[in-house]
Amino acid sequence: MKGKGFGTNGKEKVAKEIIEAIDEEKKSVTFKVIEGDLMELYKTFILSVHVDTKGEDNLVTWTFEFEKLNESVEDPNSLMEFCLNVTKDIETHHIHQQQT
């Protein structure tokens, strides 16, 4: 179990998740959120990250599976933006490491 802080819409949020699956061959990890701010909006929330590698290129795919508590709950677009920014930061780090 892990507690993670993340920012959405300028506000700090917290999520506690468990790792449901790690597939090293497919380069994927699946997390299930069990506590935190997301559970105030969603009945269930599962995040998966998968990396496709082709030569020197890598494609990262984030997938969210969720059930809203009610119809007024918005889609988790700000969380997706956060995940994309994390992916970009990792890419920048790796590019910098390759250049040094």
C-alpha positions as CSV (number, residue, x, y, z in Angstrom):
1,M,0.0,0.0,0.0
2,K,1.2,3.5,-0.8
3,G,-0.1,7.0,-0.1
4,K,0.7,9.4,-2.9
5,G,0.2,13.1,-3.2
6,F,-0.8,14.6,-6.5
7,G,-2.1,18.0,-7.6
8,T,-5.2,18.6,-9.5
9,N,-6.6,22.0,-10.4
10,G,-4.0,23.6,-8.1
11,K,-5.1,21.6,-5.1
12,E,-3.1,18.9,-3.4
13,K,-4.8,15.5,-3.3
14,V,-3.9,12.2,-1.7
15,A,-4.6,8.6,-2.9
16,K,-3.7,5.4,-1.3
17,E,-3.4,2.4,-3.6
18,I,-2.4,-1.2,-3.8
19,I,-0.6,-2.8,-6.7
20,E,-2.9,-5.3,-8.2
21,A,-0.7,-6.6,-11.0
22,I,2.8,-6.3,-12.4
23,D,3.6,-7.8,-15.7
24,E,7.3,-7.4,-16.5
25,E,6.9,-9.1,-19.9
26,K,4.2,-6.7,-21.0
27,K,5.8,-3.8,-19.1
28,S,2.6,-2.9,-17.2
29,V,1.5,-2.1,-13.7
30,T,-2.0,-1.9,-12.4
31,F,-3.0,0.0,-9.2
32,K,-6.3,0.0,-7.3
33,V,-7.1,3.1,-5.3
34,I,-8.4,2.1,-1.9
35,E,-8.5,5.4,0.1
36,G,-8.1,9.1,-0.4
37,D,-9.7,12.0,-2.3
38,L,-10.6,9.9,-5.3
39,M,-12.8,7.7,-3.2
40,E,-15.0,10.7,-2.4
41,L,-15.9,10.9,-6.1
42,Y,-15.7,7.3,-7.4
43,K,-16.9,3.9,-6.2
44,T,-13.9,2.2,-7.8
45,F,-10.8,3.6,-9.4
46,I,-8.1,1.5,-11.1
47,L,-5.1,2.9,-12.9
48,S,-2.9,1.0,-15.3
49,V,0.3,2.1,-17.0
50,H,1.8,0.2,-19.9
51,V,5.0,0.9,-21.9
52,D,5.4,-0.3,-25.6
53,T,9.0,-0.3,-26.7
54,K,10.0,-0.2,-30.4
55,G,13.7,0.3,-30.9
56,E,14.7,3.5,-29.2
57,D,11.1,4.7,-28.9
58,N,8.8,4.1,-26.0
59,L,5.0,4.7,-25.9
60,V,3.4,5.1,-22.4
61,T,-0.3,4.4,-22.1
62,W,-2.3,5.3,-19.0
63,T,-5.7,3.7,-18.6
64,F,-8.3,4.7,-15.9
65,E,-11.2,2.4,-15.1
66,F,-13.7,4.0,-12.7
67,E,-17.2,4.1,-11.5
68,K,-18.6,7.5,-10.5
69,L,-20.6,7.9,-7.3
70,N,-23.2,9.9,-9.3
71,E,-23.7,11.5,-12.6
72,S,-22.6,15.0,-11.4
73,V,-19.0,13.7,-10.9
74,E,-16.7,14.9,-13.6
75,D,-14.3,12.7,-15.5
76,P,-10.8,12.6,-14.0
77,N,-9.2,14.8,-16.6
78,S,-7.0,16.7,-14.2
79,L,-5.6,13.4,-12.9
80,M,-4.9,12.4,-16.4
81,E,-3.1,15.7,-17.0
82,F,-1.0,15.0,-13.8
83,C,-0.1,11.5,-15.1
84,L,0.9,12.9,-18.4
85,N,3.1,15.5,-16.7
86,V,4.8,12.8,-14.6
87,T,5.5,10.8,-17.9
88,K,7.0,13.9,-19.5
89,D,9.2,14.5,-16.4
90,I,10.4,10.9,-16.6
91,E,11.2,11.3,-20.3
92,T,13.1,14.6,-19.7
93,H,15.1,12.8,-17.0
94,H,16.0,9.9,-19.3
95,I,16.9,12.2,-22.1
96,H,19.2,14.2,-19.8
97,Q,20.8,10.9,-18.5
98,Q,21.5,9.8,-22.1
99,Q,23.2,13.2,-22.9
100,T,25.6,13.1,-20.0
